[in-house]
Amino acid sequence: MAEQTQQTRRTPMTGGGPPQAPEAPAVRLFYIDNLRILLTVLVVLHHVALTYGNIPMWFYTEPAQDASGTALDLLVVFNQAFFMGFFFLISGYFVPGAHDRRGGRAFFRARLVRLGIPLLLFLVLLRPFVTAYIYLEYASEAPYWLFYIFSWDPGPMWFVETLLVFCLGYLLIERFRRPRAAEVGQATAPAPLRADTPRPLPLLLAAIGFVIGLAVLTYLWRIPVPIGTYWPVVGLPTPFFLPQYVILFGVGVLAYRRGWAERIPTWAGWAGLAAAVAAALAHVPLSGWLGEATMQPGSWQSLVDALWEQTYAVGIIVALIVLFRARVNRQGPLARFLSDNAYAVYFLHPVVLVGLGVALGGWEATAVAKFAVVGLLALALCWGAAHALRRLPGATRVF
């Protein structure tokens, strides 16, 4: 998310052999930039849906007073099934190249700047603003410093906090995996693009096996970490999705190393779309049939729910990659503006959403109407605020 989306295509280095051809210029992966824009929009709208739906998991909420709130809850469920895992996949894709170019220590220092500084800025500067409403409404009798400590969490910046841990894990794995004498610039180059495409049946079987494996791992993980678990202090709001986050981050790393992103065939995108649509259509009747037993750790209903969830997630991710690679692999001035400011939008959007929610708190309307109006306003204000932030001296080094 925070890494510039570029891919360098190199000829492999061969030690003492003859000089290799000059390194090809970096190629901007516009479709991945554009996927980041989409996911950032979904993050903002996800939190607007939490504001006006029936799932009270945001800094400012107005629980729905009409049936349209159920539609917002469904949006949250479908979003949650895939969008943060997709963010981790994209982030993982750019980790190996950055590590290879910089070397381990410089790589992690750069990550501390790009991830650690926004995390600290949010905790110190922005969090008091986004929690002010909660304090004034529910805890104003206590000193604010006490409320601040006992309500401690990084908010949406849990993502960069977790990504920083994943990057550290990657760094440690690489340190043990490779010879310690390896120098910067001698690390593995990205896999060369290949003209061949995987055969349909083996690829389909591999995808089905991956979905089943991820669903079983998620099911087992949710026995000790059931749905609804919240990890305080570290502030992870959805630790029951952690297997998906870890695995998709790893898939992103392998996709870079093995050139998977450019080799996914078009038919796989259609198959992924069909699987995602089928899973989405099955969700409501399936939820009615399984009932609340899906929340019971270790139940067979929980396993079915995990299988639905990961089928939808993998299907929609593959479909979006193929669609954007084929149809949205370019950028004009507007898309470039949106892409350049996406990370700053992620950082700033909680303040914008809480401010809009409080400002429009007296407005009487249906939940969907509030979602639509506030969503549009929030997107415009978030990108405007992000652009202003990035104009500050030194801000582009971080954002």
KAKA-V680714 format. One line per field, one symbol per residue. ss: DSSP state (@ for helix, = for strand, . for the rest). burial: I if it has 9 or more other ideal C-beta (glycine too) atoms within 8 Angstrom, else O. Layout:
BEGIN
ss=???
burial=???
END
This chain:
BEGIN
ss=.....==...................==.@@@@@@@@@@@@@@@@@@@@@@@................@@@@@@@@@@@@@@@@@@@@@@@@@.@@@@@@@@.@@@@@@@@@@@@@@@@@@@@@@@@@@@.@@@@@@@@....@@@@@@@....@@@@@@@@@@@@@@@@@@@@@@@......................@@@@@@@@@@@@@@@@@@@@@@@@@......=....=..@@@@@@@@@@@@@@@@@@@@.......@@@@@@@@@@@@@@@@@@@@@@@@@@@@@@....@@@@@@@@@@@@@@@@@@@@@@@@@@@@.....@@@@@@@@.@@@@@@@@@@@@@@@@@@.......@@@@@@@@@@@@@@@@@@@@@@@@....@@@@.
burial=IIIOIOIIOIOOIOOOOOOIOOOOOOIOIIIIIIIIIIIIIIIIIIIIIIIIIIOOOIIIIIOIOOOIIIIIIIIIIIIIIIIIIIIIIIIIIIIIIIIIOIOIOIIIOIIIIIIIIIIOIIIOOIIIIIIIIIIOOOIOOOOOOOIIOOIOIIIIIIIIIIIIOIIIOIIOOIIOOOOOOOOIOOIOIIIOOOOOOOOOOOIIOOIOOIIIOIIIIIIOIIIOIIOOOOOOOIIIOOIIIIIIIIIIIIIIIIIIIOIOIOIIIOOIIIIIIIIIIOIIOIIOOIIOOIOOIIOIOOIOIIIIIIIIIIIIIIIIIIIIIIIIIOOIIOIOOOIIIIIOIIIIIIIIIIIIIIIIIIOIOOOOOOIIIIIOIIIOIIIOIIIOIIIOIIOOOOIOOII
END
